[in-house]
């Protein structure tokens, strides 16, 4: 979970001039609430707002406060306010010692290090903080600043360019670039240099004053004007920023950039920017007649078609707008991008799109443009996102609630084309003038709310069990249900009061909080009791499933709100575990057989009888990696794109057949920026800010999209094509006069895979797997890690091998890992089955004389106990098995999971291996896994390339006989340095989108489920 305060620290603070100013702004503008009202933290923060940091330090110096990670972090900021970095460092490190996996104190420590002039240490602290907080372009710009302070101007430039390749008009990145230019070209006393340095430090107000004087004196250039506009923008003055951009257009100074920036502020096409006009939000009187176009009716929705009410069954996609190289905070700000998506989504027979948060003005402008011309509109389900705050668990916290209601007001206003939203780090901003309210089908407050929030809220407010509002009521509810009833009533009242409009509303929900009871799901305390283990009572609520409910059925509407309420659930096949382990669900069948998913949907709909049930998220990831195993193969991952399409078709029919009112697929795009809750993948996918630059095929979360991305150039598709290998480099080549089967080794790579090709002698017989075996030695850290000794009878490798790839069967290959390099191992435990897989501690990598080679095993499912006495052993996955096949979409039987292929002549072996399988943490910067620390956390190291040797062995009875190697061995040894494949780091990607088979499959399914809807 990501906290708001962390987002603030990462996105806003690195750009500020000094840590005193940093602390002031953090307190005055973004006061964190990590405890309930009137708590110690609230009192300390109030003192700091009053300008009394010393009193705050004293307040937080009690033994109790100094044992709390959150309070220690706040004390660190108070010390920074007092200009006492030594004391601040002590507080921050104490906080980290109490809770290592947090953002606040790690980031604070980074600022201490910057203050002391040790930016290299600061970079490390910032990256540690990034691991536990949301990443965005502002944070990248801060990283560029720290790199610049190390003297790494090239690195700072590359970091800024990383931002600019995703958003070429990004103000922060442009500022970094301008600063680098100006510091080289202008003397220190130059007024422009002083102004830009002030701007560089994030002193927006002071920089604005200096820059305005420079402009007044007539010294206008693009750098000065664009920096001045950016100061206005960062200070929340969109009008001031727009005025400067208009001046640039009028004077012809950076006019193209200024037009682009204006178009993004106002959400219009760049060619439609009329710089002399100032668009403003709509100002119109509240309509006399209520806007009422959508409603619930029994189990379904209805819409008004101009003549009467007609049933609507909802099908569509969830839009996560971040393509490769982007993050959600850098969603497209161009109308054309969204219009393209809307055309494609509508052509898929969709009638619904869902947005999780406020998107840029261009999204809503494009929606209005599209729908005004479309014969069938795309409806919008707009969510009101409940912000994620570290250690915030009480929904009734006054600050948290007011922030949420403010977001709700923004959303209602912008949907009616009546909002000006100033810049906020990590959020969309701009002037919203497109009235899309006629197309907004529903509004849904919430998100996948953690169980701990509901339990804590209920425990702290036991008296809140009913609510009677203007439009929504609840009787005998729990305090969290009452909170949502109150919230829905507030949003409905706000829209009615201002715009005389209403539409269906819901609580965004998910199975951990469903209203049914599941006997196969025990909570933590119950499980410990059944295992006979004594545990102290948890200090905070656990995020157990089936521990508490959010039941929208308890909410009712008054006669004044005919739009009605509905239920909205995110439902996947593989989690929580009760979806798989409930004994009744597999007894349910659809036309293809037993179907636990269908069984759960029927159970969920049974509870929501008489109310529309919308499956607001469902999806299937087309990843190689499997993060959670399902008994019937409906895993979290491990699906080819074709299998993804097939299962999505089936789930779409199941949703309709279970009586639901619609289903929205997750997701429109593959999202490379995402991490997965898988302890065998996420910790090795580092650093967070670089995830979006490559595709980790082991990570299911990156691969849910209907739209995928491929390199814009040709890569091997495992089809025996010489053309596919035109970009490959030769690693080894056998002399023409040398006998032997192996003639050469070639390699190449892209953003997802490492590719390897073994060329065999064309004059020799084709491969006979009863007689031949081929092994490939891979060393990801040549001379630094791995085993010199290979399984017999292979030769000894002086550089060491970290992986051994075996081809000895026509249908499968095996990628084994050296035991000394493997971060995981088996341990004995009292769980069913008697063993678990955990990460090793204190792995110090070195080349060992001998180390066994073993399969790469992961633990996909933990052991579980049910309330009914059921026991579910852990489930393990073998990542080492590589299936043969072709990845050519045009070939019969092709599969995106295919890993290797032998051509028709039997003389070319092609293989592709996802970067993650080789424990490459970030191929875009050559960052490799390099061992573990004392807490079993991975550490990383820069590498040069991948050493490669190819071996031919022959089958001799029940054993093998070594025949040859490339490079050549002597005395059964390869003493020379292994030839290595190297590649160039990248900050730019050449990718093109493509429609996965799921697109056509869903088009067919949507058409089928919509048939007969009247």
Order of alpha helices (4+ residues) and beta strands (2+ residues): alpha-alpha-alpha-alpha-alpha-alpha-alpha-alpha-alpha-alpha-alpha-alpha-alpha-alpha-alpha-alpha-beta-beta-beta-beta-alpha-beta-alpha-beta-alpha-beta-beta-beta-alpha-beta-beta-alpha-beta-alpha-beta-beta-alpha-beta-beta-alpha-beta-beta-beta-alpha-beta-beta-beta-beta-beta-beta-beta-beta-beta-beta-beta-beta-beta-beta-beta-beta-beta-beta-beta-beta-beta-beta-beta-beta-beta-beta-beta-beta-beta-alpha
